[in-house]
Amino acid sequence: MSDLRRPGPRALQYRPSTAQSRSASSAAASRTGDYMACDFSLKRDCGSLADGGLPQARGPVSGAFNQISLGTSIHFSNADRDEFAVELGRFLDLTDGVAQSKKLFDLLSAFALKFGCTWIAYGPLTTEKALGRVPCDSEEILNYPDDWQERCLEMGYERIAPVIKESRMGAGPIRWSEVYSDASTTEYERRMFDEAATFGLRSGITVPLRGPKGSCAVVSFARHCEREFKNRTIAYLQLAATHFHVRVAKIANSNVVQEIPALSFREKECVLWVARGKSSWDIGVIMKISENTVNFHVKNVMRKLGTSSRTVAAIKAISLGIIEL
């Protein structure tokens, strides 16, 4: 999560080549055959084109960006009415009737690529009330680099990242760059942003999303380039994120109360050590069992929690209250 000249939070300084960036963008965009390649938007928002053109939200954007509802009036220039406004309308149309969270996430990812955002993370926001298990209507879905996800889990960044702290207090989109330069941000917190940049997350914004019964979620958009996010870009991304969140919440509510999968004592113990950043070999030494046995338990956890990654399985186990760090 972050929008800095230097780096971003949940991840360290690798600079992908132009070919790599385009390759990653094209791969993600192709998941929804309805979206075109996003080169024109990358040039506009991360490249040579200036500020002119895209829609402007009324009022200035600050760290606590004024909340924009789907009914808020936005100014469009005639030229861009045929580009990004059409893309937003297309995104809304494509999500209509979609009943799978992952498919909705793919559509949001393809839309975000129009603004150069390769990385997206969506999930529940842990609040003080959440320690008492406030109902949550969102699930964890993200495409951040695996190495950065593992680093965040190992260091506990998802619980102490400065943009998460800001999201608990604010109501509107948060520029990572503004959090980075804020006087209240500690040097340790700035190092999280710096570390994130080394994994390719060099700038970004986080959008807090409020839900029923006190539940909260956040969507973070990050990109490789260090260019500041424009007000108009933030407005588009917030509208798309809000729509996405509403659709995902409806899907969750339609599935009624999801039963928490039952894990054995060994499975809980293994996934707890995974959440603490330990390898299968390390866990085997700690638990005095073989590495193969550890992998067996971890795979069972992944299957029961419906994930394809041990890191995501650990995150989900924490959010469901199965384990506590």
N, C-alpha and C positions, 0 to 999 in steps of 0.2 A: 504494500500500500504506500504511495508518495509522489510530488511534482517538483523536483529540485534540479538545480543546476548540477548538484553533485550527485546524489543517488536517491533511493526510495526505501520503505520498510518491509517486510517479510522476505528478504533475500540477499552476491559480492561482485570486480569491474572487468566484465568481459564486454568487448565491443564487437558486435556481429557485423559482418560485412553487409554491404547493400544487397548482395545476392542472397545472403542468408535471411535478411529481414523480409525481402520480397517473397522468398520461398515459404517462410513461416506464414506470412500473411495470405499467400495464395492457397496454401493447404487448408487454412482455417476457413477461408471464404468458400472454397469448393465444397465444404460440407453442406452447404445449402444451395444448390445449383441456381437459386433465384437471384444471387448477388453477383455483380460484376467485379472484376479486379479493382483493387482500391488505390491504384497508383495516383489518380488525380487528387484524391483526398490527402494522401501522404505529402504530395508536393504542396498542397494548399496549406495544410496545418503544420507540417514539419519542415517544409522546404522553402521555395522561393516566393510564393505568393504572399501578399501582405494581408492586413486585417480586413480589407474590404469584402463585402459580399455576404457572409453567412449571417444567420439571424442573431439579433442582439436581444438579450433579456433586458427588461426594464430594470434600471437600478444597477449599481456597481456590484462586482463580485468580490467578496472578501473571504477570509478564512471561514467565516460563518455566512456563507452565501445565502441570500434570501431564498426562502422556500418557494419552489415553483410547482404549482399543481398542473394537472393536465389541461386545466382551463385557462392558464395564465396566457396573456397576450404576448406574442413575440413578434418583433419586426423582421421582415424578410426583404432582401433586395430582390428585384425582378429576376436577376441572373441566377441567383442561387435557389429561387423558388423551384426551378426546374432540376435542381440537383439534390441537395441534402434534404430539403423539405419533402421531395418525392421519395427519397430513400427512407425517411422516417415513416411516411405513409405506407410504404411497401413493407417495412418491418412490422407495423401494426397489423397490416392485412395478413402477412404470413403467419403471425402468431395466433390469429383467430382460429379457434377450434383445436389448437395443439394441446394435447393432454399429457405430454411427457416433459418433465422438467429439463432433462438433458437436451431435448430438441429445442426447447425455448432458449436454453443457454447457447446452443450452437447459432441460433438466429441472432441473439444479442451479440455474440462474438463477431459474427460477420458484419453486423451493423457498426460495431465499434472499430473494426478495421478501416472503415471509411475515414476515421479520424486518426489513424496510425496506432491505435491501441491494440497491441498484440496479446497482452495479458489481462485477464479478468478474474476476479475472485468474488464469489457471492456466498454469504453464509450468515448464520445468526450472530448477533452482537451480544456478547456477554455483558450484562449489566449487574449492578449490585443486587437487584432483585433476582437476577437469574441464578444467584447462588442458592436461592430458595426454590429453584426449578420453576420459574415463570414459563408458561406454555410457549413453545416456539413453533412458528408456522413456516419456517424456512429450513432448508438443508444446505450442506456445504457442497458447492460446485465451483471448481476453479481449474484454470489451465496454466497456473504459474509453473516455472521450471521445477522439475522434481527435486533437484539439488537444493533449491531455495526453500521448498516446502519442508524438506527434511531438516534444514538448518533452523528454520523458524520453530519447528517442533522441538528440536534439541535444545534451543535457547529459550523457549517459552515466549517468543516474540509476539505470537498471536494474542497473548493476554496482556502484554505491556507496551505494545507498539503505540507511539504517540498519536497516530491518526485514530486508533481505537479509542484512546482516552478522549480525544477531541469529539469523536462521533457520539460518545455518551452524553456530551454536554450540548452539542450543537444540533441544528435542525436542517441545515443545508449542506451542499457539497463542500468538500475541504480540499484545498490544493496542498499537496505534499510539500511544495516549496515554501509555502507560508508557515506551515507547521515547523519545518526545518529551521527557518530563520526566526521563529518566535522566541522571545526572551525566556519564556517559561520552559522551553525544550532543553533538556539536559544534554551534556556531551555524550552520555551513553546512548540516549535516544537518537541523537544525530548519527552515531556510529551505525545504528540499524539502517538508516537511510543510505549511508555510505556503503554498507555491506550489500544492501539490496541492489545498488547500481552495478556492483561487480558481477551480479547474476543477470544483468540486462534490464532491470527495472529502474530506469533513470529518471522518469518523471511520471506523475500520475495524480489522480483525484480519487477521493472516497466519498460515496454518497450514502448517508445514513437514511434508513427507511423504517418508518414506524408501522407497527401492525396492531391487531386487536389484542386485548387482554395483557397489555404491557409488553408484548414481544417486540423485538427490534432486529433488524438485519442491516447489512452493509453490502454495497457493491463497490469494488475498487477497479479502476481502469488504469493500466500502466503501459508505457511505451518505451522503446529503445532510445529515442532522441531526447535531448534535454530541453527542447523548446517549451516555453510556458504555454499552458492551456489557455485558449481564448475563451472569453465569456460565452460566446455563441456555441462553442464546442461543448462547454460544460452544460449549457441549457439543453442541447440535443441529447447528450448522454444521460442527463438526469431524467428527462422525459422517458427515454427508452428504459432506463433502470427501474423507474417507478412502475411502468406498464409491466415489465418483466416480473417484478416482485408481486404485483397484484395477481398475475396469472399463476405464478408458482404457489402463492398462498391459497388460491382457489383449488388448485390440484391437491394440495396437502389437506385442506379441509374436506374435500370430497372423498378422501380416502379414510375418513373418520380418524379415530385415534389409533395410531400405529403402535402395535405391540413392540416393546423393547426385546430384542432377541436375547435368549438366555445363553450365557457363556459359562463354560466350566471354570473352576478355580484356576486351572493351569492356563486356559485361554486368556483369562483376565490378567493373570500374572505376566504372560508373554506380551500381550498388547500394551500393558503398562510400561514394560521396559522398552518396547518399540517407541512409545510416546516420549520416553526419556532419551531417545536418540541412540539406543544400543543396537548393535548388529546382532544377527542370529548367533554368531559365534560367541559374542560377549554374553548374550542372554543364557546360552548353554552353560557357560562357565559359572555365571551367577546362580543359576537354578540347579546346577549339577546334573544336567541332562544333555543329550547329544544335540548337535546343530540340526540334524535332520528332524529330531523330535520337535525342536523349536519351530522349524519351518512348517511342520505338520499342524501345530496348534495355530500358528499365525494364518495359514491358509484357511483353516476352519473359521477363524474370526472374520476374515475377508469375505468368505462365502455367506456367513450368517448376517453380516452387515451390508451385503450387496455392494461391495467395492472391489476394484481391480488393483488397488494399491494399498500396501501395508501402512503407508503414511496417512492416507485418507481414512483407512479403517481406524487408526489410532485417534485421529481427530474426531471421527464420528462417535467412537466409544466415549470420548470425553464429553461431547455435546449431549449425548444421551444419558450421561450420568452413570455409565457402566463402570468407569474408572475415574479416579481423581489424581492429578499430579501432585 
